[in-house]
């Protein structure tokens, strides 16, 4: 959740990622540095150096402009920047945000019966999606896609998440959004539209429908993130009233003896 970067939790410590370790067949850990962390760049670099993980995925505020140099100079790790994430948010008021219907599209909450459709749809959407994993030549692309499909399906089993799907009048699923909740805030974790139905207003309609539903449920703030180069969806967010909050650099640190 975005809250991981908005709060400082005291002592910083990488967290073992069992899911990613199982998927890629190596020891993977995650390390998120909060925006207001008091730890210095020297301290963060040392924590990274001491990590026993084969792959440490580090995310830290882009405002730490000097940290990258310390990371690439580590003797124990081969480090490189894998992507930059930009986070946007919008405050939601109590009224429903209306949207203009697009060719009779149908929006609904996904259920267990939608599993196969979401699986097929996410395979199409994320087949060649540029992400931090793809910058790492040691990771097999097929395994990356499997991870996105698993992520897309997670909302069907997690009661703290909501999956909204959009379908054509003939019930062909063409888009979805996975939304997670943290008290009075929500975050769109993952979303997309089938390549054959992009640039038709489907994505904007999906985002606005979600905003309306969440506002009606008294959710006060909605957040979303993507890679900085994903200008088309960023443009859709800005048009819908979202504002830039902050950005994060993603580094991959690989043990030099692995």
C-alpha positions in Angstrom: 0.0 0.0 0.0 1.0 3.6 -0.6 0.9 4.1 3.2 4.2 2.2 3.4 5.9 5.3 2.0 3.9 7.9 3.9 4.9 6.7 7.4 8.2 6.1 9.0 8.4 2.9 11.0 11.5 3.5 13.0 14.2 0.9 12.2 14.4 0.2 8.5 14.7 -3.5 7.5 14.3 -5.4 4.2 11.4 -7.9 4.2 11.8 -11.3 2.6 9.4 -11.8 -0.3 8.4 -15.5 -0.2 6.0 -15.1 -3.2 8.7 -13.6 -5.5 11.4 -16.0 -4.2 9.1 -19.0 -5.1 8.3 -17.5 -8.5 11.9 -16.7 -9.6 13.7 -19.5 -7.8 16.1 -17.1 -5.9 16.1 -15.3 -2.5 14.2 -12.0 -3.0 13.7 -9.3 -0.5 11.9 -5.9 -0.6 13.1 -2.7 1.0 10.8 0.4 1.1 12.1 3.7 2.4 9.4 6.0 3.6 9.2 9.6 2.4 10.0 11.0 5.8 12.5 8.4 7.0 15.2 10.0 9.2 17.8 7.4 8.0 20.7 8.8 6.0 21.8 7.7 2.6 24.9 6.1 4.2 22.7 4.1 6.5 20.3 2.9 3.8 23.2 1.9 1.5 24.8 -0.1 4.4 21.5 -1.9 5.0 21.4 -2.8 1.3 25.0 -4.0 1.4 24.3 -6.3 4.4 21.2 -7.9 2.9 21.7 -11.6 2.2 19.1 -11.6 -0.6 20.1 -12.7 -4.1 17.9 -9.9 -5.3 17.0 -6.9 -3.2 14.3 -4.7 -4.6 14.7 -1.2 -3.1 12.2 1.7 -3.5 13.1 5.1 -2.1 12.0 8.7 -2.7 13.4 10.2 -5.8 14.2 13.3 -3.8 17.2 11.4 -2.4 19.3 12.4 -5.4 22.6 11.2 -3.9 21.6 7.7 -2.9 22.0 6.2 -6.3 25.7 6.9 -6.4 26.2 5.2 -3.1 24.3 2.2 -4.3 26.3 1.7 -7.5 29.5 1.9 -5.5 28.6 -1.0 -3.1 31.3 -3.7 -3.3 28.8 -6.5 -2.3 26.1 -5.7 -4.8 25.6 -5.0 -8.5 23.1 -2.2 -8.4 21.1 -0.5 -11.2 18.0 1.7 -11.4 15.1 -0.4 -12.7 12.3 2.2 -13.0 10.8 5.3 -11.5 7.2 5.3 -10.1 5.0 8.3 -10.0 2.1 8.5 -7.4 -1.0 10.5 -8.0 -4.1 11.0 -5.8 -7.5 12.6 -5.8 -9.6 13.7 -2.8 -13.1 12.3 -3.2 -16.1 14.3 -1.9 -19.4 12.8 -0.7 -21.2 13.1 -4.0 -21.1 10.6 -6.8 -18.7 11.5 -9.6 -20.8 10.9 -12.8 -19.2 9.7 -16.0 -20.3 9.5 -19.5 -21.2 5.9 -20.6 -19.2 4.5 -23.5 -21.2 2.5 -26.0 -23.3 0.8 -23.3 -20.3 -0.6 -21.3 -21.2 -2.7 -18.2 -19.3 -2.3 -14.9 -19.6 -4.8 -12.1 -17.8 -6.2 -9.1 -15.9 -9.3 -10.0 -16.7 -12.7 -8.4 -15.2 -16.2 -8.3 -16.9 -16.9 -11.7 -14.8 -14.3 -13.4 -11.5 -16.0 -12.6 -10.8 -17.4 -16.0 -11.8 -14.1 -17.8 -9.5 -12.0 -15.6 -6.7 -14.5 -16.1 -7.0 -14.3 -19.9 -7.5 -10.5 -19.9 -4.4 -9.8 -17.6 -2.3 -12.1 -19.8 -3.2 -9.9 -22.8 -2.8 -6.6 -21.0 0.6 -7.3 -19.3 2.2 -9.4 -22.0 4.8 -6.8 -22.9 4.2 -4.3 -20.1 7.4 -2.4 -19.2 8.2 -2.8 -15.5 11.2 -3.0 -13.2 11.4 -6.8 -13.6 12.0 -6.4 -17.3 15.1 -4.3 -16.8 16.7 -7.3 -15.1 18.0 -9.7 -17.7 18.3 -12.5 -15.1 14.5 -12.8 -14.8 12.6 -14.8 -17.3 9.8 -12.8 -19.0 7.3 -15.6 -18.7 7.7 -15.6 -14.9 7.1 -11.8 -14.8 3.8 -12.2 -16.7 2.8 -15.0 -14.3 3.3 -12.6 -11.4 1.0 -10.0 -12.9 -1.7 -12.6 -13.6 -1.4 -13.8 -10.0 -1.7 -10.2 -8.8 -4.7 -9.5 -10.9 -6.5 -12.6 -9.4 -5.6 -11.7 -5.8 -8.7 -9.5 -5.4 -11.0 -12.5 -5.8 -9.7 -14.0 -2.6 -8.8 -11.0 -0.4 -11.7 -9.3 1.4 -9.6 -6.1 1.8 -9.6 -5.7 -2.0 -12.2 -5.0 -4.7 -12.0 -5.9 -8.3 -14.1 -3.9 -10.8 -14.5 -5.2 -14.3 -15.8 -3.6 -17.5 -17.5 -5.6 -20.3 -19.0 -4.9 -23.6 -22.8 -5.3 -24.2 -22.2 -8.9 -25.2 -20.4 -9.6 -21.9 -16.9 -9.7 -23.2 -14.6 -8.6 -20.4 -12.3 -5.8 -21.7 -10.9 -4.1 -18.6 -10.4 -4.3 -14.9 -9.1 -2.5 -11.8 -7.9 -4.0 -8.5 -8.6 -1.6 -5.6 -7.2 -2.0 -2.0 -8.4 -0.2 1.1 -6.7 1.3 4.1 -9.3 2.9 6.5 -10.8 5.9 4.6 -8.3 5.7 1.7 -8.1 3.5 -1.3 -5.5 2.6 -3.9 -5.9 1.3 -7.4 -3.1 -1.3 -7.3 -3.4 -2.7 -10.8 -5.6 -1.9 -13.8 -5.7 -2.0 -17.6 -7.8 -2.3 -20.7 -7.4 -5.0 -23.5 -5.2 -3.7 -26.3 -8.0 -4.0 -28.8 -10.2 -1.6 -26.8 -7.7 1.1 -25.9 -8.0 4.7 -27.0 -11.8 4.5 -27.0 -12.6 6.1 -23.6 -12.9 2.8 -21.8 -10.1 3.5 -19.3 -11.3 6.9 -18.4 -14.8 5.6 -17.9 -13.5 2.8 -15.7 -11.5 5.3 -13.5 -14.5 7.7 -13.1 -16.8 4.9 -12.3 -14.5 3.7 -9.5 -14.2 7.3 -8.1 -18.0 7.5 -8.0 -18.4 4.2 -6.2 -15.7 5.0 -3.7 -17.1 8.5 -3.0 -20.5 6.9 -2.4 -18.9 4.6 0.1 -17.4 7.6 2.0 -13.8 6.9 0.9 -12.0 10.2 1.1 -8.9 9.7 -1.0 -7.9 7.5 -4.0 -4.3 6.9 -5.0 -2.7 5.3 -8.1 0.8 4.9 -9.5 2.6 3.9 -12.6 6.0 4.1 -14.3 7.0 7.6 -15.3 7.1 6.8 -19.0 3.5 5.7 -19.0 2.3 9.1 -20.2 -1.0 8.1 -21.7 -2.6 6.8 -18.5 -1.0 9.7 -16.6 -2.8 12.1 -18.9 -6.1 10.3 -18.2 -5.5 10.7 -14.5 -4.8 14.4 -14.8 -7.9 14.8 -16.9 -9.9 13.1 -14.1 -8.6 15.5 -11.5 -5.6 13.5 -10.0 -2.6 15.4 -8.8 1.1 14.3 -8.5 2.1 13.5 -5.0 5.6 12.0 -5.2 7.9 9.7 -7.1 10.0 6.7 -6.1 13.1 5.2 -7.7 13.3 1.4 -7.9 16.7 -0.2 -7.7 17.6 -3.8 -8.1 20.6 -4.9 -6.1 22.0 -8.3 -7.0 24.6 -10.1 -4.8 27.9 -10.1 -6.7 28.6 -13.7 -5.7 25.2 -15.0 -7.0 
